[in-house]
Amino acid sequence: MVRGPGPAQGRFKMLHLALLSAVLSVQPELREVDRLELPSDHSWLGTKVGGISGIDYLESWDTWAMISDDKGQHGPVRGYLAKIQLTGNRLTNVEVTTLLPMSWGTGELFTQEGFDPEGIRILPHKDFFGDPTMVWVSEGAGTRGVPTRVYEVCTGATRMDTWTAPENYAPKRRSGIRNNRAYESVAIIADRVAVVATEEPLRQDGDTYVRLSTLDLNRPESEPVAQLAYPLDDAPTGAPGGQNGLVDLVALEGGGFLSIERSWNMAAQQSIRVFLVDTAGATDVLEIESLNSGGFTPVEKTLIADLGDRYGNTEGMCLGPVLESGERSLILVSDNNFAPGMPTIFSLFAIVDPEGEITPADRLGSRESVLGGH
């Protein structure tokens, strides 16, 4: 609820993600603290700061990373580094400090053909210049045959590595990703181990379950080492075109995730919901061709906040620093779709968690405890 004003089995066996299989003993709640809006015409170095589809924070770096889903229409395919000022439990300033135009190793910028940036996360490992690197996901362009991918870039935004989704994600009439509903979120659960998820189920998986895919970023091949089934809420009714999708994941220390689902319909009705995800006892579904057939145990999720339509087109979420109140902060950011007059909304929440268990996952945590023999 919102208060206040404003292990796996099968191929992965019981070794699957120790960080994911622990059960959180206390269900957190969200307390609304503050919000800040950037106007739709806000710019930085000749680019419109909008279309923000992902956000992340690395405490040891004291820097925030954001990514825009601009496909090259309002500037290059890009991300940003920023300073977000939290003062006295208030969100007082968002200052963009660095433009990250995504480029290949040759220095050539990514073109708008086939790139649709979504989630972003910071990796603590240092690049050649001693700075952290970042991973981000692109939905690709299914109708043009461009696959959904994961990219690693340095803080100069030069591509360092790429992981393409497996063959069963290739868009076809009865299988693969749905158009504009591909890789949407990425979470870092241990040292160079990521979990990525599509916004909606693969066509062969029906309409309920999204695959949470574990990737070893030290391996050049793109095949996941494990997958869990995440159950989406039903799409909204009452107007045509109802859709519901998973738009972001945040990995938690000790296990599980926070997730955001966003639903909408053609009547412009929209809802944002935050869930606590528990993976204990969930089945590894990597070898299951279609999740439409059942025969597995999905992850469990618990609703902790129904935010309605008060926070815009929310797409990004990350854990922030501890507030002066002693509570861990949670930041949501909206994608304004570059619509005239529509601001980018940064929303600050405090996580009400008396036992202090809800903290960011250790991004340098043990790979062995997570991957086992994989």
Buried (B, 14 or more C-beta within 10 A) or exposed (E): EBEEEBBBBBBBBEBBBBBBBBEBEEBBBBBBBBBBBBEBEBBBEEBBBBBBBBBBBBEEBEBBBBBBBBBBEBBBBBBBBBEBEBEEBBBEEBEBEBBBBBBEEEEEBBEBEBBBBBBBBBBBBEBEEEBBBBBBBBBBBBEEEBBBBBBBBBBBBBBBEEBBBBEBBBBEEEBBBBEBBBBBBBBBBBBBBBBBBBBBBBBBBEEBBBBBBBBBBEEEEBBBBBBBBBBBBEBBEEEEEBBBBBBBBBBBBBBBBBBBBBBBBEEEBBBBBBBBBBBBBBBBBBEBEBBBEEEBBBBBBEEBBEBEBBBBBBBBBBBBEBBEEEBBBBBBBBBBBBEEEBBBBBBBBBBBBEEEBBBBBBBBBEBEEBBBEB
